[in-house]
Amino acid sequence: MKKNTVVLSLIFLSTVTRAQDGTPNVLRDAAHCLAVENFELGKPGSTAIRLGYVIDKESYPGETVMYVVSYTKEDRSKGLVYTIFLTEKDGKSSFNIQNNATFVSSKKDIHFRNPPLGGVWTQQHVMGAIEEIQKQATYTLGVTEAFSLSASTTCDSYVGNLHK
C-alpha cells in the first residue's frame, strides 16, 4: 500500500500511564478484553504476546479508536490486528472490539489473510494503522497477565466469534 494512499492522522496518548514493566495500562486493558472475549493473541500455546498499538482520534469523528497488533512472528511480518473503540463513562473505560483481521507484511505492502469486516475504506485504515504500529515500540506481555484488569474497565465485542 502506498503511504500517500491513506492519510491517517494518529494521535498518541501522551498521558497514558505505564505499568512497572513499561507496558501502557491502556494496552494491558485492551489485551485483557481481547483475552476475555476469546480472541486469539499471538501463537497458540505461547506464554508471552508481543503487542503494539496506536490511538486514532481522527478517522471516526467524535470517536477514539485503538488499533492493537499482536505479532505472531518475531520479525513482525505476521500478526493479528484489532480495532477497538474506547469510551469513558462514569469513571470507567470501555473497550469495544469492533473488528479483527490477520495480516502478512513485507517491506512493500500488507496483505490480509483474513481481512477485516467492511470495505476498502476500512481495510486502508487498518493497513495505515499497522504501518504506524510497525514504526513504534512493541511490548511483551505474559499471557496470564492478559487476564489481569483494572476494576475500572469493561469489555465488549461487536464481532463476537468472527474470524477466530
N, C-alpha and C positions, 0 to 999 in steps of 0.2 A: 504494500500500500504506500503510495507516495505521501510524504509528510504534509504536503500542501493540500491534499485531498480533503482532509478533515481539519478544521480549525477547532481544537478542543481546548478551552481555557480551563485549566485545572488550578484550583486554589487549594493549597495545603494548609491544614490546620496547624498554625504555629503554636497554639496554646494547648495542644493535646498533651496530657500528662503521660509520663512513661513509667512503666513498671521498673523495678530494680534492675532487671536484665536489659533494659533499653527498649523493650517492645512497647509501642504506644498502647495505652489502655483501649483506645477505640478499635485497634486491630485485634487485641485479645478478645474483646467483647464480640466482634464480628466473627472471629474463629469459633467462639463458643456457640453463637447462633447457627453457624453452618454445621457444627458437630451435632447439636441437639435436634436440628431439623433434618438430620440424616444425609447431609451432603458429603460427598467424598472429599477428603482432604489429603492430598499427597498420594503416595503409592500405598496400595493395600498392604497392611502388615508393618508399615514403618512406624517407628517410635517418635519421630520428630517430623514436623512440617516446616517448609520454607515458604514464607509469605512475603508479599509486597502489596502495597496499596496506594491509591490516590483518592483524594476527595474532589468532587466536581460540583461547583455551585452555579455553573453557567448553562449547561446543556438542557436542563429541565427547569424553566423559570419557577422560582419560589420553592424549589426542592434542593435538598442536599443529597448527593449520590456518592456512595463509596464503591469503588471498584477494588476487589481483592483478587489477587492471583496466588494460587497455591502451586508451586513448581513441582513437577514430578521428575525432572532431570536436573542434575547438579549444574549443568551449563545454562539453565533457564530457557532451553529451547522447546520444552513441552510443559503444559500445565493446564490448570482449570482456572476459569475466571468467573467471578460472581459480581452481579450488580445488586447493591443493597441500598435501599432508601433509608436515610436516617431522619428521625424526628425526635423532638424533645417535648414532653408534655408532663406537667406536674412534677418536675424534677426527675423524670425517668427518661432514659434514652431508649428509643425503639429502633430495632434493626429489622427491616422488612426486605427479605430476599426476593427480588423480582425477576432475576434472570441468571442463567449459568450456561457455560459452554466449555468445550475442551479445544485446545489450540496447539499448533506447532509453529514455531517461528524460526526464521533464518535471518541472515544479515539483510536480506532484501525485503522480506514480507512476512505476513502472518496468515496462516490458513486455519480455518476451523475444521476440526474433525467432527465435531458435534456442535453446530452453530447455535448462537443464542436465538431465542424467540424474537420475532419481529423481522423487519425488512432490512434493506440496505442501510438506512439511517442508523438503526440500532447496531448493526454489525460494524459500521465505520466508527461509531463512538466507542464501542468495546475495543476495537483494534487500536484506536488512539490511546485509550486508557492503558492497554497492555504495553504499548510503546513507551508511554511515560513511566510506567511502573518498572520497566526494564532498565531505565536510566537511574533509578533510585536504589537505595539500600534495601536489603532483604532482612527479614527477621526469622529466627528459628525458634519454634515453639514446640514443646513436648506435646504429644498427642493427648496425654492425660491432662495437661494444663489447659487444653482447649475446652475442657468441660467445666473449668472454673469461670465464674461470672460474678460481676459486681451485682449487688442487690438492687441497683437502680436501673437495670437493663431488662428489656423484654424482647422476645424474638418472635418473628412471624415469617411465613413464606408463601408467596403467591404461586410459585411454580411447583410446589409440592414435590412429588417424586419424578418429575420430568427430567430427562437426560441423566438419570442415575444408572 
